[in-house]
Amino acid sequence: MEFQSEKIMGHQSILTFKCKMCNIENKIYTENPKTEKCPVNKAAVHACQAIGIGYTQLSELMAFLEIPTVSETSYIKIQEGVADTVHDTAWDEMKRAGEEEKQIALECGEVDVDGIPIITVVADGQWSKRSYRTKYDALSGAATIIGFKTKKVLFIGIRNKYCTICQRSKNSNQVIVSEHKCFLNWHKSSTSMEADGVLEGFSKSIEMHGLKYNCLIGDGDSSVTKRLNECQPYGPNFHIRKIECRNHMMRNYATKLTALARNTKFPLRIRKFILGNILRFRGDVTKSVLHWKNEIGITKLQKIKGIQKDIANAPYHRLGQHINCSSYFCDGSKNNEQNLVPEAETSGIMYEIKNYTSRLVSNADSLLENKNNNICEQFNALINKFVAGKRLNFSGKGSYTTRVEAAVVSFNSKQYLRTIHKTITNCSPGKFGKRFLLNYDRKRANTMKRRKLFPEIRKNKTKRSDGPDADYGMAEPLIDSYSQKEIEEKKTNFLETLSRSNFSQIEKDTRGQSNTQIWFKERKTRLTASRYGQICKMRSNTSCKNTVYNILYGTEPYTKSLEYGRNMEANARQKFEEITTKKVIECGLVIDPEIPFLAASPDGLIGKDALIEIKCPYSAQNTENAIDAINNKQLKYCKVVDNKVILKRDHSYFYQVMGQLRATCRQKCFFVVYTKNWINIEEIEYDNNFWMDKMEKQLKMFYLECLLPEIINSQFPKRMLKSDILEPDRILEKIKIKKK
């Protein structure tokens, strides 16, 4: 036999031999075409996906080895088939993970009122390129939802805002785009990909897994929480609790302190001290959390308040002032320890430090939970392996999508090679594949043993920081869900449900306000006194859409003035008790006994016939007295009458006080305005005429005509457009008249 030719087909060849005697030709294949194993060319493309390289890198590698490889056209064609295989496998892995989470939830009895299992999930986003905190314009991104107990991916939402073929057609002004599988599914900002992907995962959880996600562990990305609050994937009566990642909060705290220590406008001695004690500042917080977490015999609310007190005092402790330190926290001043607090307060750096600690104080409940989203960070790291560490652009076609789904298979199964091989060939990998898997498992087992034996040498990995963003809206047409008759029936049923609520139990369960989940749920279905002034003073031709949106879908704003008020409230209450010798009792959400859709949350109850409402004005914190604050226009809601400071009767705070007195059936409110320099106490009597003439009718009308229709037949979540919120006919008529 004499060699005649070689037909090269990528990594496979067909060798042709011819007999010199009889001229018979025989073909020898370098790979058996009838084998059940994965074809070598297909295996090469799978390998490129698995190790995070593309066609160019494969060609260069083969060129160095002097081995022929597949053409780019063949590579792309094979990759399309690989994409389908990986997609189906990833979907099966996520479905399997959902079944595991569901089984665990049922065994633990964690189900909602409808009998649907509820679970805690961890979520985070990932993008196709690094931003370096300056340029958030990645062409692709993925949002991941991972089960907290199984540590497996339950959902992956991938967004692509670029398609090579579509863009080429657009650039060449082609009217008809050539037929292709287009992965372009996003036209908005890159930063909004995460929130939309997480929302999709929540919206499909029942359909995909038969689960509801009642608790979300994530980083400080407020756009995700905002989007979930707006869309309410499980309805208005299902509150999704957010637990902030401990690691992100602590790292942000340390980062801000480091930046502050490099600000040259503050004294060098204090800056050097802070820079040299960054880890100790952080350690003070973790020490407090650990102590209160292990305390036995006290309620969760008491633990949270203990953590808040210790965190607020931690900077003072670290700077050498131990007056308010708890006995477990420290033993007092050490020998030769300097008290840097006076100098820090004089220079203003203490004020900045307190601002940074205020975020930790407001998230004390999350710190107590001691949860993190490390599992999402680990998955993001695995995605980076599949996408070449974000150094190559795989967003032109569908490669990024396939590689992220391949990461899902690898993360959930822990054996990407075996799982994919069995999906393709229905048999295990060959000799060298099995050898690789055994070696990999051996190294992994040894690493785990080493970490258990020597945990102190393990280093925590850090995650990149993302820029927060908020984005709106889908473009689907708005479809009416119910007829007018059905809506009226739903209104009646909903109001009857509110009337049957256990008012006293709700008040007890909601003590602590923002630290209780029931409070969030109950206030979503009612009007609370803090909004009475805004609603009662609305003009007849003012649209109600923005107000309804803020009540049902808006998130509580975080401002220095609000945080200052929360931090000073306890001091104000204590000062009031010292001056008046009256005991203030903590109060939750009080529901009006006659109008169950109205409620109030006073700052405390006094005796059987009075309550207290506290205001700590941030703008007046450095004034000498209340009159001075009013004259300097730093206390705009009060006025001076007969040398006495009183609350203006047309201000929203007065409406709030009347609403609180009405709901609690009490006659007197001690309206307290407090700063560190002075306190003003005004006794305000309940005015039933004011309630009847200026409040009751307006509140009922707004709730029944504006708020209730959106509660029972939500329009905003359908397209994320405020304009879809229904407007009462009376307001529409007034708006038309105004335009004329």
N, C-alpha and C positions, 0 to 999 in steps of 0.2 A: 504494500500500500504506500502510496506517495501523497504527501500533503499537497493540497490544491489551493485552498483558500480558508479565510476566517471571516465570519460575519459577526461583527461586534454589536451587541445590543446592550449598551451600558456596561454593567458588571458581569453580564452573561455573554458567552460566545458560542457560536456553532462552527465546529471545525469540519472541513470537508476533505476526505481522503479518497484516492482513486487507485484501483488495482492496475498494475502494469500489464497483467496478463489478460484479464477479461474486461477491463475498463469499467468495472462496477464501482459506483461511488457510494460511500458510506459517510453518514454525518454523526459526529460525536458532540453531544451537548455538555457544556461545563456544568450545567445544572439540569437535573432530571425534570422535564416539563410536566410529568405526572406526579411529582412529589406532593405530599400533603403539607410540607413545610412552607413557610412564608417565602415567596420569590425574592431573590437577592436584591433586585432593583427596588422592590417595595420595601424590603427590610432596610435598605440604605436610606430611603426617604424617612422611614420611621426613626431611624437612628439619628438623622439630622434634627428631627423634632425633639428627640429625647435629650440630646446633649447641647441643644441651643445653638445650632449653626444653620446656615442657609445654603443655597446652591453654590454660591461663589466660594464659600469656605470648603465645601465638599470637593469642588473642582480643583482647588489649589492643593488640597491634601492628596488627592489622587495623582495630580501632576508630579508632586515630589516623590511619590511611590512608584511613578511610571506605570500606573494602572489606568486603563480607560474607564470612563464614567458615563452616566446617562447624559443625554442632551438636556438643555434647559426646558425645551418643549415637553419632553418625556417626563422630566421631573415635575413640572406643573401638573401634567395630566395625572400622574401617579398620586400627587399630593391631594388632588380633589377626591380621589377614592379613599385615601388615608383620612381625610377630614371627616367623611361620613362615618368611618369606623370609630374614630376617636369620639365623635359627637354621641353616637349611640352608646358607647361604653361609658362615657362620662355621665350620661343621663341615667343609665342603669345603676351606676355607683351612687349617685345622689338619691335615687329612689330607695335603694337598699339602706342608705344611712338614715333616711326619713323613717323607714319601718323600725329601725333600731331605737331612734328617739321616741317614737310613738309607743313602743312596747315599754320602755323605761317609764314614760309618763303615766301610762295606765297602771303599771305595777306600784307606782308611788301615789296613785290617786289624784294626780294633778290634771283635773279636767275643769272646764268652765260650766256655766249653768246649762249650756246646750249639750253637754256630754262630750265636747270635743277636747282632746288632750291639749294642754298648754305647756309650752317649754320656753326656756331661756336660750337666746342665741347670741352669738358674737358676730359683729359685722365690721367691715372695713372696705376701703376702696384701693385700687391700684391702677397705675397709668403706664402707657407704653414708653414714656420717656421721662427722664429726670427733669425736674423744674428748677432745682437749685434755689427755690423760694423766690424766683423772679419771673419765670415764664411758664404760665399754666395753660399751655396750648397743645397738649398731647392729642394725637389723632385717634387714639383708642384708649379705652379704660375698662376696668372690670370691678364690679362690686360683689363681694363675697358674703354669704351668710353661712355660719358654721354652728352646728349644734354644740351647746356648752358641755353636755355630758358625754356624748360620743366622740367629740373633737373631730367630726367629719363634715365635709362640705355638704350643705343641704340645697344651696342654690348659688348659681353664678350668673350675674347679669352683665353681659358684654356689650359695649357701645363702640361703634366705629363711625367716624365722621368723614371718611375719605375712601374713595374707590378709584383705583388707577384707570380702569377702562372708562368709567363715567367721566372722569376728569379730562381724559384725552379727547373724548368725543366733544366735551364742552369747549375745550381749547381750540379744536378744529372746526367749531360751529356746525357739527353734524346734528341734524334733526333727529335721526334714528340712531339709537345706540345699539351696537352689536349685541347679540344675545349672550348673556353671561350670568353666572351666579353672583349676585351683588350682595355684599355684606354691609353696605352703608345703611345705618339705621339711626343716625343721630345728627341733628342739625343745630344743636344749641352749644352752649359753652362746655369746654372740657371739664371744668370744675363741677358742673351739675350732673356729671355722669354717675357719680357715687350715689347721690341721693335718689336718683331715678332708678338705679339698679337695685338698691335696697328696697325701695317702695315696691318694685315689681315682685321681688322675692316674698315680701309680706303679703301682697295681694294674691299670689298664687299658692300660698302655703296650704290652704285647705284643699284646693284642687289637686295639688301635686303630692301632698303627704298626709292630708287629713289632720293637719295640726294648725294651732294658732300660736303665734309668737307673742307672749305677753310681757317679755322683758328683753331689753336690748342692751348688750354691753358694747361700748364703743369709745372712740376717742372724743375729743372736744368739738367735733364737727357739728355745729348747730343746725346746718342746712338739712341734715338727715332727719333730725328730730322734728324740725319745722315741717318738712314734707309729709312725714307720717301724721303729724297733728292735723295738717290740712286735709289730707285724703281719707284719714280714718278707715284703713283697709278692713277692719272688722266691725265697723259701725260706730256711732257716737257714744254708745254706752260701754265700749271696751277700751280701757286705757292701757297704752303701751308704756311700761315703765322704762326709763333710761338710767343705766348705771354707767357713770364715767369711769374710764380706764384709770386705775391707780397709777400706773407707770407714766402715762401721759401727763397727768396732773402734777406729779412730783418732778418730772423732767422739765416741764414748763416753768415750775416754780424756781428750780435751780438755774434755768437759763435766764430768767428775768433778773434774778439776783446777781448773776454773773455780769449781765449787761449793765445793771445799776452800779456795780462796783467799778466799772470802767468809765463812769460818767465823771469827768474831771471837775464839775461844778460843786461836788461834795467834798468834805474833808478827806485828805489822803489817809489819815490814820484809820478812820472807820471803813473806808473802801478796802484797804489792805486787810483789815480784820474780816470783813465779809468774804473777800476773795479767798482767804485762807481757811474759811470755815463753811464753805458752801455745803459740803456733805453733812456737816453737823446741823446746819439749819434744816436740811431735809430729814436728818435722823431724828430731830425733835418731833417732827410730825408723825413719823412712823412709830416712834416710841409711844406717843399718846394713843394712836389708833390701836396698837397692839395691847396696851393696858386695858382700854375700855372694851375691846372685843372679848377679852378673857374675863371681864367682870361678870359675876353671877348674882342673880337676885334682883336685878334692876331691869326696867323696861328698855326697849330699843330707843325710845325717844330720849330717855335719860342718858343713854350712852352717847347719842348724837350731840346732845347739849354739852356733855362733858368734853367731847372731842373739840367742839367749837370753842369752848372756853380755853382749852389748852393750846389750840392752834393760834388763837388770837393773842395769847400771852407768850408764845414760843419766841418771837423776835426779842421781846424784852428779856427773857431768860438768857438767850444766847448773847445779848449785849451787856449782860452783867447786872440786871435788876431782877431780883427774885421775890419781890413783895407778894405777888399773886401766884407764885408757883405752888402746885400741889405737892404734898409730901412725897408721893411716889416719884414725882418728876425730877426733883433735885433736893439736895441737902442744904441749900442756901449758898451764900457767897463763899468762894474759896479764898485761900490766903493770896494776897497780892492781886486779886481780881479787880479790874477796873470796871466802873459803871459808865458805859459809853452812851447810855440812853439819853441823858440831858443834852449832850453834844449832838446826838443823832436827831433829836426833836428840834433843836434850835436850827440846825442846818437844813431841815426839811427832808432828809433821807429816810427818816422814820416813817413819815407819811407815805412815801412810795412803797416801803416794805410792807406796811399795813394794807395798802391796796393790793399787793400781790398775794398776801395771805387771805384776803377777803374771799378770793375765789375758792380757796381750800375750805374756808369756813362754810361757804354756801353749799359746798358739795361734801359736807361731812358725812351724809348718809351713804354716799358712794364710797368714801374712804373706809367706812365701817364694813361695807360689803367685801372690801379687799379683793376685788375682781380686776382682771386685766384682759386685754385682747391680744395676748401673745400668740395665741393659736392662729389668729389671722395674719400676724406678722410672719409667722413661720410659713404659712401658705403663700404669702406674697413673695417671700424669699425663694420658694420653689418655683413660682411663676417666673421670677427673674432668671432662674437657671434655664428654663425653656425658651426665654426670649433673649438669650445672650446678654444677660445683665443690663438690658435696655440700651445696649450699644448699637444694635442693628435695628433698622426700620422694617418691621414685619406688618405694618398697617396698610400696605398698598392694596392687598386683596384679602383673602380670608385666613392668612397664615397666623395672625395674632389670635384670632378666635380659636383656631385649632390648637395652638400651643397652650392657651389658657385652659382649654378643656382637657388637654393631655395632662396638665398639672393637677387637675381635679382627679383624674384616674390615678395618678401617681400618689397623691396625698391620701386618698381614701383607701386604696388597695395596698399601699406601701410596696407594691411590686409591679411597676409599670410594664416591664418587659414581659413578665409571665401573663399579666392580664390581657394585654394587647395581643400577644401571640395566641392565646387560647381563643380570643374573640375571632381572630382571622382564620386559624387553622383547626380550632377545636381540639388542640393537643398542646402539651407542654413544650417549652423551648428545647432546643437540641443540647448536645453535650457541652458546648462552650457557653451557651446561655445559662444552663443550670450551674455551671462552675462559677460564673460571674455572680449569680444570685446567692449561692452559698457563701462566697467570699464576702459579698456585701452584708449579708445577715450576720456573719461572724464579726465583722468590724463594728457593725451597729450594736451587737450584744456586748462586745468589749467596751465600747464607748459608754453604754448605759451603766455597766458595772463600775467603770472608773468614776463616773459622775456620782454614783451612790457612795463610793468609798471616799472620794475626795471632792465633796460639794463646794468647798471654799475656793477652788481654783477655777470654777466655772464663771464665765463672764457673760453678763446680760447683753444681748444685742439691742441696738437702738433702731427705731423706725424713722423713716423720712417724715418731714412735716409737710402738711398740705395747707394750701390757702383755702379758707372757707368761702363758700359762694352760695347764693340762692338763685334758683331758676324756676320759671313757671312753665307749665302748660302743655297740654296735648291739643290736637287739632280735630279730634273726632266731633261729629255733629252732636248737639244736645238733644237727647230723646226724653220725652215725658214718660215717667214711670207709672204714675197713678192718675186716675180720674179725679175730678173735684170731689165727688161723693166719697171715694176711698180716702182722700186726704182728710176730709172732715171726720170720718170715722177714726182715722189714725190719731187725729188731734184729741178727740174725746177719750180714746183709750189711753193715750199718753198722759193726759191730765189726771185721769183716774188712777193711773199707776203712781204718779207723784203724790197724790192725796193719800194713798195707802202706805206710803213710806213710814218707817219708824223714825220719827223726827228726833226723839231723845237719844236713840242709839246712834244716829248719824252724828249728832253733836258730840257725843263721847268719842266716837271713832275718829273724828276729824280734828281732835285737839293736837296742836302742833302744826296745823295748816300745811305749809309747803313740804313738810316731812311725811305726809300721809297721802297715799294713793287714792283713798276714798274721797278726800277733799277735792282732788282734781276731777274725779268722775262726777261728783254731785254738783259741782259748780258749773259744769258744762251744760247741764240741763236746766239751770235756774239763772235768774238775774241776781247778782250780789250787790250789796249796798254801795260798794266803791264805784259802781257805774251809774248809780241813780241820777246823779247830777248831770252827767253828759246826756242821758236819755231824756230826762224831764225838760232840759233846756234846748232840745233839738227843735229847730224851726219846722213848720209844717211842710215846707218845700225842700227839706234836706233829705238826701237819700240815706236809707238805712243800711245800705250794702256794706260800707266800711265798718260800721259798728257791729253788725252781725258777724262779719269776717273776723274781727278782733276778738269777739267773745268766743266763737266756736273753733277757730283755726289759728288764731294768733298765739305767739309764744310770749312769755313774760319777758319784758326788756331787762337787760342787765346794765344798770347805770351806777355811777359812783354815789349819786344822791339816794337811790333806793337801797344800796348796800349800806350806806352810812346810817340810814333810818333803821334798818334791821339790826345793825350792830349796837345802836344807841338805845333801842327800845327797852332792853332789860334794865339799863341804868336809869331810864326815865321812870319805869315802873317802881324801882326801888326807892328813888327820890320821892315819888308821890306818896308811897307808903310811909316814909319817914316823916313827911310834912303833915299828912292828914291822919296818920295812925289807922288808916283803913286798909283792910286786906284785899288784894286783887286776886281773883280766882281765874285760872286759865279757862279759855272758852274755845269751842270749835265752831263749826258751821251751824248757825241757828236758822231754822226754816220758819217762815211766817205761818202761824197756825191756821189762818183763814185763807191765805193766798199761797199755796204750796210751791209756786214757781218763783217766789221771792225769798231771798235769804240774806244773811249778814254774818260777818265774822268780826265781832268786836275784839279789842285787844285785851279784854278781861271783864269780869263781872264783879260788882261790889254789892255785898249784902243781897237783899231780895228785890230792890227797886232801882238799882243804878248800874251803870257800866262805865267803862273808861275807853277813850279813844286817844291814842298817842301819836303825835307828829314831831319828828326830829328834823327840822329844816337844814339841809346841807348848806344852803346859801347864807344862813344866819349863824353858822357855827362859831364864828369869831366875834360876834357882836357882844356888847356889854349887857344889854337888857332888851326886853321885847319892844319897848317904845323906840329905842334906837334902831332896831331892826326894821320896824315899820317905816320910820322916817327915811331910812336909806333904801327903801323899796326892796328889802331882802326878806320880807314876810308879807307877801301880797295877799294872802287869804285872811288876814286880820286887819282890824282898824282900832283906833283909839276913841273911846266914848267916855266922857267924864273921867279922864285920866285912867281908864281901865282898858285893857286889851281884850277885845271880843272877836269872835269869828264872824265874818261877813255872812249875812243871811242869804245872799244870792250866790255864794260860792258852792262848788260841788261838795266840799267837805260838810257843809250844813245839811245838804240833802242826804249825805252818807250817814250822818248822826241821826237824822230823823228816821231813816230806814232801819238803822240798828235798834233804836228805841221801839219802833213799831214791831219788828220781828221778835224781839226779846220780851215784849209786853212790859217794858220798864218806863219810868217817868223821868229819869234824870241821867244825863251824861256828863262825866267829868272830862272836858276837852283839854288835854294836856299838850302844851308846846314846850319842848325841852331842848336845851343845848348844854354843853359842859359848864357854861357860865351863868345860866339862869333857867328858871322854869316858870311858866305861866299856867294857871289852872282856872278854867272857866266852867261854871255849872250851867248846862243848857237843859231846859225843860222840854218835854215832848209837846209839840204843837199839833194837835189833831186837825185843826183847821188848815194848817199849812199842808199836811198830808193829804187831806181830802181835795183841796183846791188845786194844788200844784204838782202832786206826785202820783196818787193812786191811779187816776184815769190814764195818765201818760204811760205809766209802767205797764199796765194791763194791755193797753193798745199796742205798745211796742212788742211785748212778748207774744201776744196772740196773733198779731198780723205780720210781724217781721221775723222774730226769732224762731217761733215754734214751727212754721212751715219749713224752714231750713233744717231743723232738727229731725223732723219726721220724714222729710223728702229732700235730702241733701242734693243740691245742684252744683255747688262749687267743686267738689272732688271729681266730678265727671270730666271737666276740661281744665280745671285749675284756673278758672276765670272768675273774678269778682263780679263781673257783669252778669253772670248767670244766676246770682242770688236773687230770689224773687222780691219784687217791690210791691207793696200794697197799692191798690188803685187810688186811694186818697192822696198818697204821696205823688204818684205819677201825674194826677190831675193838677196838683199844686205846682209841680215842676213845669208842666206845659204852660200854665198861666204865667209863671215867672218868665219863661222864655219869650212869650208874646209881648 
